[in-house]
Amino acid sequence: MNSKTPGSSTLKAEVTNISSHSFWLLSHGKEHFLAFEEFPWFKEAPVSKILNLEEQNPGHFYWPDLDVDLSIESIEHPENHPLSFE
């Protein structure tokens, strides 16, 4: 029997530190650095919205309050995933 509510995360990831230039994401024992320069969606976000994080699948992170969806690949290698604005 599954006691989880629909849409709830089964994996644990957390933001461990936030500075004026970046934040750190801990997942599966590894900490990842996300600079606001490379991930601008978080720069002006309130702390509470950055902390509200779901790891929906291993290596797949979602911030529902910001509607930001990132893979571990894009976090570890942002140079391979350039931003585009239209």
PDB file of N, CA, C and O in Angstrom, chain B, residues numbered from 101:
ATOM      1  N   MET B 101       0.841  -1.187   0.000  1.00  0.00           N
ATOM      2  CA  MET B 101       0.000   0.000   0.000  1.00  0.00           C
ATOM      3  C   MET B 101       0.880   1.242   0.000  1.00  0.00           C
ATOM      4  O   MET B 101       1.811   1.356   0.797  1.00  0.00           O
ATOM      5  N   ASN B 102       0.583   2.148  -0.882  1.00  0.00           N
ATOM      6  CA  ASN B 102       1.346   3.386  -0.996  1.00  0.00           C
ATOM      7  C   ASN B 102       0.627   4.476  -0.219  1.00  0.00           C
ATOM      8  O   ASN B 102      -0.502   4.842  -0.545  1.00  0.00           O
ATOM      9  N   SER B 103       1.299   5.000   0.828  1.00  0.00           N
ATOM     10  CA  SER B 103       0.670   6.032   1.663  1.00  0.00           C
ATOM     11  C   SER B 103       1.033   7.446   1.206  1.00  0.00           C
ATOM     12  O   SER B 103       0.593   8.419   1.818  1.00  0.00           O
ATOM     13  N   LYS B 104       1.812   7.573   0.162  1.00  0.00           N
ATOM     14  CA  LYS B 104       2.206   8.894  -0.326  1.00  0.00           C
ATOM     15  C   LYS B 104       1.057   9.542  -1.083  1.00  0.00           C
ATOM     16  O   LYS B 104       0.255   8.863  -1.724  1.00  0.00           O
ATOM     17  N   THR B 105       0.992  10.836  -1.000  1.00  0.00           N
ATOM     18  CA  THR B 105      -0.026  11.557  -1.738  1.00  0.00           C
ATOM     19  C   THR B 105       0.440  11.769  -3.169  1.00  0.00           C
ATOM     20  O   THR B 105       1.643  11.847  -3.416  1.00  0.00           O
ATOM     21  N   PRO B 106      -0.479  11.863  -4.113  1.00  0.00           N
ATOM     22  CA  PRO B 106      -0.082  12.085  -5.504  1.00  0.00           C
ATOM     23  C   PRO B 106       0.755  13.348  -5.636  1.00  0.00           C
ATOM     24  O   PRO B 106       0.448  14.378  -5.037  1.00  0.00           O
ATOM     25  N   GLY B 107       1.815  13.254  -6.428  1.00  0.00           N
ATOM     26  CA  GLY B 107       2.661  14.409  -6.677  1.00  0.00           C
ATOM     27  C   GLY B 107       3.743  14.625  -5.638  1.00  0.00           C
ATOM     28  O   GLY B 107       4.568  15.526  -5.791  1.00  0.00           O
ATOM     29  N   SER B 108       3.761  13.815  -4.573  1.00  0.00           N
ATOM     30  CA  SER B 108       4.794  14.017  -3.563  1.00  0.00           C
ATOM     31  C   SER B 108       6.080  13.316  -3.972  1.00  0.00           C
ATOM     32  O   SER B 108       6.055  12.306  -4.674  1.00  0.00           O
ATOM     33  N   SER B 109       7.181  13.853  -3.534  1.00  0.00           N
ATOM     34  CA  SER B 109       8.482  13.325  -3.895  1.00  0.00           C
ATOM     35  C   SER B 109       8.828  12.107  -3.060  1.00  0.00           C
ATOM     36  O   SER B 109       8.485  12.036  -1.880  1.00  0.00           O
ATOM     37  N   THR B 110       9.508  11.150  -3.674  1.00  0.00           N
ATOM     38  CA  THR B 110       9.949   9.971  -2.949  1.00  0.00           C
ATOM     39  C   THR B 110      11.435  10.046  -2.622  1.00  0.00           C
ATOM     40  O   THR B 110      11.933   9.209  -1.868  1.00  0.00           O
ATOM     41  N   LEU B 111      12.151  11.015  -3.161  1.00  0.00           N
ATOM     42  CA  LEU B 111      13.578  11.146  -2.958  1.00  0.00           C
ATOM     43  C   LEU B 111      13.871  12.423  -2.180  1.00  0.00           C
ATOM     44  O   LEU B 111      13.077  13.364  -2.186  1.00  0.00           O
ATOM     45  N   LYS B 112      15.027  12.445  -1.508  1.00  0.00           N
ATOM     46  CA  LYS B 112      15.373  13.592  -0.681  1.00  0.00           C
ATOM     47  C   LYS B 112      16.528  14.374  -1.287  1.00  0.00           C
ATOM     48  O   LYS B 112      17.613  13.834  -1.499  1.00  0.00           O
ATOM     49  N   ALA B 113      16.293  15.609  -1.555  1.00  0.00           N
ATOM     50  CA  ALA B 113      17.322  16.563  -1.977  1.00  0.00           C
ATOM     51  C   ALA B 113      17.067  17.826  -1.173  1.00  0.00           C
ATOM     52  O   ALA B 113      15.930  18.113  -0.800  1.00  0.00           O
ATOM     53  N   GLU B 114      18.125  18.577  -0.907  1.00  0.00           N
ATOM     54  CA  GLU B 114      17.928  19.799  -0.144  1.00  0.00           C
ATOM     55  C   GLU B 114      18.949  20.867  -0.524  1.00  0.00           C
ATOM     56  O   GLU B 114      20.061  20.567  -0.959  1.00  0.00           O
ATOM     57  N   VAL B 115      18.547  22.094  -0.349  1.00  0.00           N
ATOM     58  CA  VAL B 115      19.433  23.232  -0.504  1.00  0.00           C
ATOM     59  C   VAL B 115      20.122  23.402   0.846  1.00  0.00           C
ATOM     60  O   VAL B 115      19.467  23.544   1.878  1.00  0.00           O
ATOM     61  N   THR B 116      21.454  23.387   0.822  1.00  0.00           N
ATOM     62  CA  THR B 116      22.201  23.431   2.078  1.00  0.00           C
ATOM     63  C   THR B 116      22.751  24.805   2.428  1.00  0.00           C
ATOM     64  O   THR B 116      23.052  25.071   3.591  1.00  0.00           O
ATOM     65  N   ASN B 117      22.885  25.683   1.436  1.00  0.00           N
ATOM     66  CA  ASN B 117      23.427  27.011   1.695  1.00  0.00           C
ATOM     67  C   ASN B 117      23.021  27.937   0.555  1.00  0.00           C
ATOM     68  O   ASN B 117      22.947  27.518  -0.600  1.00  0.00           O
ATOM     69  N   ILE B 118      22.760  29.192   0.885  1.00  0.00           N
ATOM     70  CA  ILE B 118      22.431  30.203  -0.120  1.00  0.00           C
ATOM     71  C   ILE B 118      23.282  31.429   0.167  1.00  0.00           C
ATOM     72  O   ILE B 118      23.356  31.890   1.306  1.00  0.00           O
ATOM     73  N   SER B 119      23.924  31.956  -0.868  1.00  0.00           N
ATOM     74  CA  SER B 119      24.683  33.201  -0.733  1.00  0.00           C
ATOM     75  C   SER B 119      24.096  34.225  -1.696  1.00  0.00           C
ATOM     76  O   SER B 119      23.093  33.953  -2.355  1.00  0.00           O
ATOM     77  N   SER B 120      24.699  35.369  -1.778  1.00  0.00           N
ATOM     78  CA  SER B 120      24.199  36.397  -2.697  1.00  0.00           C
ATOM     79  C   SER B 120      24.526  36.083  -4.148  1.00  0.00           C
ATOM     80  O   SER B 120      24.017  36.745  -5.053  1.00  0.00           O
ATOM     81  N   HIS B 121      25.374  35.075  -4.383  1.00  0.00           N
ATOM     82  CA  HIS B 121      25.794  34.738  -5.744  1.00  0.00           C
ATOM     83  C   HIS B 121      25.420  33.331  -6.187  1.00  0.00           C
ATOM     84  O   HIS B 121      25.537  33.002  -7.368  1.00  0.00           O
ATOM     85  N   SER B 122      24.967  32.490  -5.245  1.00  0.00           N
ATOM     86  CA  SER B 122      24.765  31.083  -5.588  1.00  0.00           C
ATOM     87  C   SER B 122      24.035  30.333  -4.479  1.00  0.00           C
ATOM     88  O   SER B 122      23.699  30.885  -3.431  1.00  0.00           O
ATOM     89  N   PHE B 123      23.804  29.051  -4.757  1.00  0.00           N
ATOM     90  CA  PHE B 123      23.351  28.154  -3.692  1.00  0.00           C
ATOM     91  C   PHE B 123      23.901  26.765  -3.943  1.00  0.00           C
ATOM     92  O   PHE B 123      24.366  26.450  -5.038  1.00  0.00           O
ATOM     93  N   TRP B 124      23.841  25.942  -2.909  1.00  0.00           N
ATOM     94  CA  TRP B 124      24.354  24.585  -2.968  1.00  0.00           C
ATOM     95  C   TRP B 124      23.202  23.604  -2.773  1.00  0.00           C
ATOM     96  O   TRP B 124      22.356  23.775  -1.896  1.00  0.00           O
ATOM     97  N   LEU B 125      23.196  22.589  -3.602  1.00  0.00           N
ATOM     98  CA  LEU B 125      22.157  21.563  -3.603  1.00  0.00           C
ATOM     99  C   LEU B 125      22.791  20.232  -3.212  1.00  0.00           C
ATOM    100  O   LEU B 125      23.751  19.799  -3.849  1.00  0.00           O
ATOM    101  N   LEU B 126      22.276  19.582  -2.186  1.00  0.00           N
ATOM    102  CA  LEU B 126      22.767  18.284  -1.747  1.00  0.00           C
ATOM    103  C   LEU B 126      21.798  17.205  -2.204  1.00  0.00           C
ATOM    104  O   LEU B 126      20.599  17.271  -1.931  1.00  0.00           O
ATOM    105  N   SER B 127      22.337  16.203  -2.908  1.00  0.00           N
ATOM    106  CA  SER B 127      21.523  15.093  -3.373  1.00  0.00           C
ATOM    107  C   SER B 127      22.380  13.838  -3.431  1.00  0.00           C
ATOM    108  O   SER B 127      23.457  13.844  -4.025  1.00  0.00           O
ATOM    109  N   HIS B 128      21.910  12.779  -2.824  1.00  0.00           N
ATOM    110  CA  HIS B 128      22.603  11.477  -2.844  1.00  0.00           C
ATOM    111  C   HIS B 128      24.052  11.603  -2.378  1.00  0.00           C
ATOM    112  O   HIS B 128      24.951  10.986  -2.949  1.00  0.00           O
ATOM    113  N   GLY B 129      24.268  12.399  -1.345  1.00  0.00           N
ATOM    114  CA  GLY B 129      25.582  12.536  -0.751  1.00  0.00           C
ATOM    115  C   GLY B 129      26.553  13.427  -1.506  1.00  0.00           C
ATOM    116  O   GLY B 129      27.719  13.528  -1.123  1.00  0.00           O
ATOM    117  N   LYS B 130      26.101  14.071  -2.562  1.00  0.00           N
ATOM    118  CA  LYS B 130      26.964  14.946  -3.347  1.00  0.00           C
ATOM    119  C   LYS B 130      26.384  16.356  -3.352  1.00  0.00           C
ATOM    120  O   LYS B 130      25.179  16.542  -3.523  1.00  0.00           O
ATOM    121  N   GLU B 131      27.252  17.343  -3.164  1.00  0.00           N
ATOM    122  CA  GLU B 131      26.807  18.729  -3.161  1.00  0.00           C
ATOM    123  C   GLU B 131      27.120  19.372  -4.512  1.00  0.00           C
ATOM    124  O   GLU B 131      28.211  19.200  -5.056  1.00  0.00           O
ATOM    125  N   HIS B 132      26.157  20.109  -5.040  1.00  0.00           N
ATOM    126  CA  HIS B 132      26.275  20.763  -6.338  1.00  0.00           C
ATOM    127  C   HIS B 132      26.161  22.268  -6.145  1.00  0.00           C
ATOM    128  O   HIS B 132      25.324  22.744  -5.378  1.00  0.00           O
ATOM    129  N   PHE B 133      27.010  23.014  -6.848  1.00  0.00           N
ATOM    130  CA  PHE B 133      27.066  24.470  -6.774  1.00  0.00           C
ATOM    131  C   PHE B 133      26.285  25.058  -7.943  1.00  0.00           C
ATOM    132  O   PHE B 133      26.560  24.729  -9.097  1.00  0.00           O
ATOM    133  N   LEU B 134      25.319  25.918  -7.660  1.00  0.00           N
ATOM    134  CA  LEU B 134      24.534  26.580  -8.695  1.00  0.00           C
ATOM    135  C   LEU B 134      24.719  28.083  -8.578  1.00  0.00           C
ATOM    136  O   LEU B 134      24.151  28.727  -7.695  1.00  0.00           O
ATOM    137  N   ALA B 135      25.521  28.634  -9.481  1.00  0.00           N
ATOM    138  CA  ALA B 135      25.760  30.077  -9.512  1.00  0.00           C
ATOM    139  C   ALA B 135      24.577  30.764 -10.176  1.00  0.00           C
ATOM    140  O   ALA B 135      24.064  30.284 -11.186  1.00  0.00           O
ATOM    141  N   PHE B 136      24.143  31.882  -9.615  1.00  0.00           N
ATOM    142  CA  PHE B 136      23.012  32.613 -10.189  1.00  0.00           C
ATOM    143  C   PHE B 136      23.316  33.108 -11.599  1.00  0.00           C
ATOM    144  O   PHE B 136      22.402  33.289 -12.403  1.00  0.00           O
ATOM    145  N   GLU B 137      24.582  33.327 -11.899  1.00  0.00           N
ATOM    146  CA  GLU B 137      24.964  33.748 -13.243  1.00  0.00           C
ATOM    147  C   GLU B 137      24.601  32.673 -14.273  1.00  0.00           C
ATOM    148  O   GLU B 137      24.202  32.988 -15.394  1.00  0.00           O
ATOM    149  N   GLU B 138      24.743  31.410 -13.886  1.00  0.00           N
ATOM    150  CA  GLU B 138      24.425  30.300 -14.792  1.00  0.00           C
ATOM    151  C   GLU B 138      22.979  29.831 -14.662  1.00  0.00           C
ATOM    152  O   GLU B 138      22.437  29.222 -15.585  1.00  0.00           O
ATOM    153  N   PHE B 139      22.354  30.114 -13.520  1.00  0.00           N
ATOM    154  CA  PHE B 139      20.972  29.707 -13.251  1.00  0.00           C
ATOM    155  C   PHE B 139      20.179  30.928 -12.771  1.00  0.00           C
ATOM    156  O   PHE B 139      19.836  31.019 -11.593  1.00  0.00           O
ATOM    157  N   PRO B 140      19.888  31.864 -13.682  1.00  0.00           N
ATOM    158  CA  PRO B 140      19.325  33.169 -13.302  1.00  0.00           C
ATOM    159  C   PRO B 140      17.911  33.114 -12.722  1.00  0.00           C
ATOM    160  O   PRO B 140      17.464  34.091 -12.121  1.00  0.00           O
ATOM    161  N   TRP B 141      17.214  32.026 -12.882  1.00  0.00           N
ATOM    162  CA  TRP B 141      15.842  31.919 -12.367  1.00  0.00           C
ATOM    163  C   TRP B 141      15.798  32.050 -10.855  1.00  0.00           C
ATOM    164  O   TRP B 141      14.760  32.402 -10.294  1.00  0.00           O
ATOM    165  N   PHE B 142      16.917  31.769 -10.185  1.00  0.00           N
ATOM    166  CA  PHE B 142      16.966  31.780  -8.728  1.00  0.00           C
ATOM    167  C   PHE B 142      17.447  33.099  -8.146  1.00  0.00           C
ATOM    168  O   PHE B 142      17.279  33.335  -6.950  1.00  0.00           O
ATOM    169  N   LYS B 143      18.039  33.963  -8.956  1.00  0.00           N
ATOM    170  CA  LYS B 143      18.716  35.166  -8.453  1.00  0.00           C
ATOM    171  C   LYS B 143      17.809  36.075  -7.625  1.00  0.00           C
ATOM    172  O   LYS B 143      18.214  36.527  -6.555  1.00  0.00           O
ATOM    173  N   GLU B 144      16.626  36.344  -8.082  1.00  0.00           N
ATOM    174  CA  GLU B 144      15.713  37.254  -7.382  1.00  0.00           C
ATOM    175  C   GLU B 144      14.643  36.503  -6.581  1.00  0.00           C
ATOM    176  O   GLU B 144      13.735  37.120  -6.025  1.00  0.00           O
ATOM    177  N   ALA B 145      14.751  35.186  -6.525  1.00  0.00           N
ATOM    178  CA  ALA B 145      13.728  34.378  -5.848  1.00  0.00           C
ATOM    179  C   ALA B 145      13.869  34.469  -4.331  1.00  0.00           C
ATOM    180  O   ALA B 145      14.984  34.503  -3.811  1.00  0.00           O
ATOM    181  N   PRO B 146      12.755  34.508  -3.630  1.00  0.00           N
ATOM    182  CA  PRO B 146      12.811  34.452  -2.171  1.00  0.00           C
ATOM    183  C   PRO B 146      13.405  33.117  -1.709  1.00  0.00           C
ATOM    184  O   PRO B 146      13.254  32.093  -2.375  1.00  0.00           O
ATOM    185  N   VAL B 147      14.069  33.147  -0.582  1.00  0.00           N
ATOM    186  CA  VAL B 147      14.696  31.941  -0.036  1.00  0.00           C
ATOM    187  C   VAL B 147      13.690  30.795   0.063  1.00  0.00           C
ATOM    188  O   VAL B 147      14.019  29.659  -0.278  1.00  0.00           O
ATOM    189  N   SER B 148      12.488  31.070   0.518  1.00  0.00           N
ATOM    190  CA  SER B 148      11.483  30.016   0.689  1.00  0.00           C
ATOM    191  C   SER B 148      11.186  29.289  -0.617  1.00  0.00           C
ATOM    192  O   SER B 148      10.897  28.092  -0.609  1.00  0.00           O
ATOM    193  N   LYS B 149      11.254  30.002  -1.736  1.00  0.00           N
ATOM    194  CA  LYS B 149      10.982  29.375  -3.030  1.00  0.00           C
ATOM    195  C   LYS B 149      12.168  28.548  -3.518  1.00  0.00           C
ATOM    196  O   LYS B 149      11.979  27.547  -4.210  1.00  0.00           O
ATOM    197  N   ILE B 150      13.370  28.949  -3.171  1.00  0.00           N
ATOM    198  CA  ILE B 150      14.551  28.144  -3.520  1.00  0.00           C
ATOM    199  C   ILE B 150      14.581  26.873  -2.668  1.00  0.00           C
ATOM    200  O   ILE B 150      14.973  25.810  -3.149  1.00  0.00           O
ATOM    201  N   LEU B 151      14.176  26.982  -1.427  1.00  0.00           N
ATOM    202  CA  LEU B 151      14.171  25.826  -0.524  1.00  0.00           C
ATOM    203  C   LEU B 151      13.083  24.807  -0.869  1.00  0.00           C
ATOM    204  O   LEU B 151      13.206  23.630  -0.531  1.00  0.00           O
ATOM    205  N   ASN B 152      12.027  25.254  -1.536  1.00  0.00           N
ATOM    206  CA  ASN B 152      10.944  24.338  -1.899  1.00  0.00           C
ATOM    207  C   ASN B 152      11.354  23.555  -3.144  1.00  0.00           C
ATOM    208  O   ASN B 152      11.115  23.988  -4.271  1.00  0.00           O
ATOM    209  N   LEU B 153      11.966  22.411  -2.925  1.00  0.00           N
ATOM    210  CA  LEU B 153      12.608  21.617  -3.960  1.00  0.00           C
ATOM    211  C   LEU B 153      12.078  20.193  -3.928  1.00  0.00           C
ATOM    212  O   LEU B 153      11.849  19.631  -2.857  1.00  0.00           O
ATOM    213  N   GLU B 154      11.887  19.621  -5.091  1.00  0.00           N
ATOM    214  CA  GLU B 154      11.493  18.217  -5.204  1.00  0.00           C
ATOM    215  C   GLU B 154      12.486  17.508  -6.122  1.00  0.00           C
ATOM    216  O   GLU B 154      12.870  18.041  -7.163  1.00  0.00           O
ATOM    217  N   GLU B 155      12.893  16.317  -5.734  1.00  0.00           N
ATOM    218  CA  GLU B 155      13.655  15.465  -6.644  1.00  0.00           C
ATOM    219  C   GLU B 155      12.681  14.387  -7.099  1.00  0.00           C
ATOM    220  O   GLU B 155      12.465  13.394  -6.404  1.00  0.00           O
ATOM    221  N   GLN B 156      12.102  14.593  -8.262  1.00  0.00           N
ATOM    222  CA  GLN B 156      11.031  13.735  -8.746  1.00  0.00           C
ATOM    223  C   GLN B 156      11.536  12.366  -9.193  1.00  0.00           C
ATOM    224  O   GLN B 156      10.841  11.360  -9.047  1.00  0.00           O
ATOM    225  N   ASN B 157      12.727  12.340  -9.728  1.00  0.00           N
ATOM    226  CA  ASN B 157      13.421  11.122 -10.126  1.00  0.00           C
ATOM    227  C   ASN B 157      14.887  11.344  -9.801  1.00  0.00           C
ATOM    228  O   ASN B 157      15.307  12.492  -9.654  1.00  0.00           O
ATOM    229  N   PRO B 158      15.683  10.284  -9.684  1.00  0.00           N
ATOM    230  CA  PRO B 158      17.101  10.503  -9.406  1.00  0.00           C
ATOM    231  C   PRO B 158      17.727  11.443 -10.438  1.00  0.00           C
ATOM    232  O   PRO B 158      17.683  11.177 -11.639  1.00  0.00           O
ATOM    233  N   GLY B 159      18.305  12.537  -9.961  1.00  0.00           N
ATOM    234  CA  GLY B 159      18.965  13.484 -10.841  1.00  0.00           C
ATOM    235  C   GLY B 159      18.043  14.421 -11.593  1.00  0.00           C
ATOM    236  O   GLY B 159      18.467  15.061 -12.555  1.00  0.00           O
ATOM    237  N   HIS B 160      16.794  14.514 -11.177  1.00  0.00           N
ATOM    238  CA  HIS B 160      15.819  15.401 -11.829  1.00  0.00           C
ATOM    239  C   HIS B 160      15.163  16.249 -10.743  1.00  0.00           C
ATOM    240  O   HIS B 160      14.418  15.736  -9.908  1.00  0.00           O
ATOM    241  N   PHE B 161      15.447  17.551 -10.761  1.00  0.00           N
ATOM    242  CA  PHE B 161      15.015  18.452  -9.696  1.00  0.00           C
ATOM    243  C   PHE B 161      13.978  19.446 -10.206  1.00  0.00           C
ATOM    244  O   PHE B 161      14.039  19.915 -11.343  1.00  0.00           O
ATOM    245  N   TYR B 162      13.021  19.754  -9.328  1.00  0.00           N
ATOM    246  CA  TYR B 162      11.942  20.668  -9.691  1.00  0.00           C
ATOM    247  C   TYR B 162      11.659  21.608  -8.528  1.00  0.00           C
ATOM    248  O   TYR B 162      11.518  21.182  -7.382  1.00  0.00           O
ATOM    249  N   TRP B 163      11.577  22.900  -8.849  1.00  0.00           N
ATOM    250  CA  TRP B 163      11.193  23.945  -7.900  1.00  0.00           C
ATOM    251  C   TRP B 163       9.795  24.408  -8.294  1.00  0.00           C
ATOM    252  O   TRP B 163       9.665  25.270  -9.163  1.00  0.00           O
ATOM    253  N   PRO B 164       8.743  23.861  -7.680  1.00  0.00           N
ATOM    254  CA  PRO B 164       7.368  24.163  -8.107  1.00  0.00           C
ATOM    255  C   PRO B 164       6.976  25.628  -7.979  1.00  0.00           C
ATOM    256  O   PRO B 164       6.213  26.125  -8.807  1.00  0.00           O
ATOM    257  N   ASP B 165       7.467  26.325  -6.983  1.00  0.00           N
ATOM    258  CA  ASP B 165       7.114  27.738  -6.810  1.00  0.00           C
ATOM    259  C   ASP B 165       7.712  28.623  -7.898  1.00  0.00           C
ATOM    260  O   ASP B 165       7.214  29.717  -8.162  1.00  0.00           O
ATOM    261  N   LEU B 166       8.782  28.144  -8.526  1.00  0.00           N
ATOM    262  CA  LEU B 166       9.465  28.905  -9.574  1.00  0.00           C
ATOM    263  C   LEU B 166       9.245  28.302 -10.962  1.00  0.00           C
ATOM    264  O   LEU B 166       9.628  28.898 -11.969  1.00  0.00           O
ATOM    265  N   ASP B 167       8.634  27.138 -11.012  1.00  0.00           N
ATOM    266  CA  ASP B 167       8.442  26.371 -12.250  1.00  0.00           C
ATOM    267  C   ASP B 167       9.773  26.185 -12.980  1.00  0.00           C
ATOM    268  O   ASP B 167       9.874  26.396 -14.189  1.00  0.00           O
ATOM    269  N   VAL B 168      10.797  25.781 -12.206  1.00  0.00           N
ATOM    270  CA  VAL B 168      12.126  25.504 -12.743  1.00  0.00           C
ATOM    271  C   VAL B 168      12.380  24.008 -12.627  1.00  0.00           C
ATOM    272  O   VAL B 168      12.172  23.404 -11.574  1.00  0.00           O
ATOM    273  N   ASP B 169      12.828  23.434 -13.713  1.00  0.00           N
ATOM    274  CA  ASP B 169      13.044  22.002 -13.842  1.00  0.00           C
ATOM    275  C   ASP B 169      14.460  21.800 -14.374  1.00  0.00           C
ATOM    276  O   ASP B 169      14.762  22.220 -15.491  1.00  0.00           O
ATOM    277  N   LEU B 170      15.341  21.155 -13.583  1.00  0.00           N
ATOM    278  CA  LEU B 170      16.733  20.968 -13.990  1.00  0.00           C
ATOM    279  C   LEU B 170      17.164  19.517 -13.817  1.00  0.00           C
ATOM    280  O   LEU B 170      16.754  18.844 -12.871  1.00  0.00           O
ATOM    281  N   SER B 171      17.985  19.051 -14.730  1.00  0.00           N
ATOM    282  CA  SER B 171      18.580  17.725 -14.603  1.00  0.00           C
ATOM    283  C   SER B 171      19.962  17.861 -13.987  1.00  0.00           C
ATOM    284  O   SER B 171      20.554  18.940 -14.006  1.00  0.00           O
ATOM    285  N   ILE B 172      20.470  16.773 -13.445  1.00  0.00           N
ATOM    286  CA  ILE B 172      21.813  16.788 -12.883  1.00  0.00           C
ATOM    287  C   ILE B 172      22.840  17.121 -13.966  1.00  0.00           C
ATOM    288  O   ILE B 172      23.849  17.766 -13.680  1.00  0.00           O
ATOM    289  N   GLU B 173      22.598  16.693 -15.192  1.00  0.00           N
ATOM    290  CA  GLU B 173      23.490  16.993 -16.318  1.00  0.00           C
ATOM    291  C   GLU B 173      23.596  18.500 -16.532  1.00  0.00           C
ATOM    292  O   GLU B 173      24.696  19.016 -16.728  1.00  0.00           O
ATOM    293  N   SER B 174      22.477  19.210 -16.499  1.00  0.00           N
ATOM    294  CA  SER B 174      22.522  20.657 -16.724  1.00  0.00           C
ATOM    295  C   SER B 174      23.151  21.394 -15.540  1.00  0.00           C
ATOM    296  O   SER B 174      23.711  22.476 -15.717  1.00  0.00           O
ATOM    297  N   ILE B 175      23.067  20.828 -14.346  1.00  0.00           N
ATOM    298  CA  ILE B 175      23.696  21.437 -13.171  1.00  0.00           C
ATOM    299  C   ILE B 175      25.210  21.222 -13.202  1.00  0.00           C
ATOM    300  O   ILE B 175      25.981  22.146 -12.940  1.00  0.00           O
ATOM    301  N   GLU B 176      25.626  20.003 -13.524  1.00  0.00           N
ATOM    302  CA  GLU B 176      27.047  19.692 -13.528  1.00  0.00           C
ATOM    303  C   GLU B 176      27.771  20.262 -14.748  1.00  0.00           C
ATOM    304  O   GLU B 176      28.973  20.523 -14.691  1.00  0.00           O
ATOM    305  N   HIS B 177      27.047  20.456 -15.844  1.00  0.00           N
ATOM    306  CA  HIS B 177      27.663  20.948 -17.085  1.00  0.00           C
ATOM    307  C   HIS B 177      26.804  22.037 -17.721  1.00  0.00           C
ATOM    308  O   HIS B 177      26.276  21.842 -18.816  1.00  0.00           O
ATOM    309  N   PRO B 178      26.655  23.187 -17.046  1.00  0.00           N
ATOM    310  CA  PRO B 178      25.802  24.250 -17.595  1.00  0.00           C
ATOM    311  C   PRO B 178      26.305  24.773 -18.945  1.00  0.00           C
ATOM    312  O   PRO B 178      25.527  25.314 -19.731  1.00  0.00           O
ATOM    313  N   GLU B 179      27.592  24.613 -19.210  1.00  0.00           N
ATOM    314  CA  GLU B 179      28.136  25.064 -20.490  1.00  0.00           C
ATOM    315  C   GLU B 179      27.544  24.286 -21.672  1.00  0.00           C
ATOM    316  O   GLU B 179      27.555  24.777 -22.801  1.00  0.00           O
ATOM    317  N   ASN B 180      27.038  23.100 -21.424  1.00  0.00           N
ATOM    318  CA  ASN B 180      26.403  22.292 -22.482  1.00  0.00           C
ATOM    319  C   ASN B 180      24.926  22.611 -22.663  1.00  0.00           C
ATOM    320  O   ASN B 180      24.272  22.076 -23.558  1.00  0.00           O
ATOM    321  N   HIS B 181      24.404  23.490 -21.806  1.00  0.00           N
ATOM    322  CA  HIS B 181      22.983  23.835 -21.834  1.00  0.00           C
ATOM    323  C   HIS B 181      22.826  25.353 -21.789  1.00  0.00           C
ATOM    324  O   HIS B 181      22.335  25.898 -20.801  1.00  0.00           O
ATOM    325  N   PRO B 182      23.242  26.035 -22.856  1.00  0.00           N
ATOM    326  CA  PRO B 182      23.182  27.512 -22.841  1.00  0.00           C
ATOM    327  C   PRO B 182      21.766  28.036 -22.702  1.00  0.00           C
ATOM    328  O   PRO B 182      20.807  27.444 -23.196  1.00  0.00           O
ATOM    329  N   LEU B 183      21.665  29.154 -22.021  1.00  0.00           N
ATOM    330  CA  LEU B 183      20.363  29.816 -21.866  1.00  0.00           C
ATOM    331  C   LEU B 183      20.000  30.512 -23.159  1.00  0.00           C
ATOM    332  O   LEU B 183      20.870  31.031 -23.858  1.00  0.00           O
ATOM    333  N   SER B 184      18.726  30.525 -23.478  1.00  0.00           N
ATOM    334  CA  SER B 184      18.274  31.316 -24.625  1.00  0.00           C
ATOM    335  C   SER B 184      17.017  32.066 -24.230  1.00  0.00           C
ATOM    336  O   SER B 184      16.093  31.504 -23.642  1.00  0.00           O
ATOM    337  N   PHE B 185      17.003  33.336 -24.562  1.00  0.00           N
ATOM    338  CA  PHE B 185      15.858  34.183 -24.261  1.00  0.00           C
ATOM    339  C   PHE B 185      15.328  34.747 -25.564  1.00  0.00           C
ATOM    340  O   PHE B 185      16.091  35.206 -26.415  1.00  0.00           O
ATOM    341  N   GLU B 186      14.020  34.707 -25.708  1.00  0.00           N
ATOM    342  CA  GLU B 186      13.414  35.244 -26.940  1.00  0.00           C
ATOM    343  C   GLU B 186      12.472  36.351 -26.585  1.00  0.00           C
ATOM    344  O   GLU B 186      11.854  36.943 -27.471  1.00  0.00           O
TER     345      GLU B 186
END
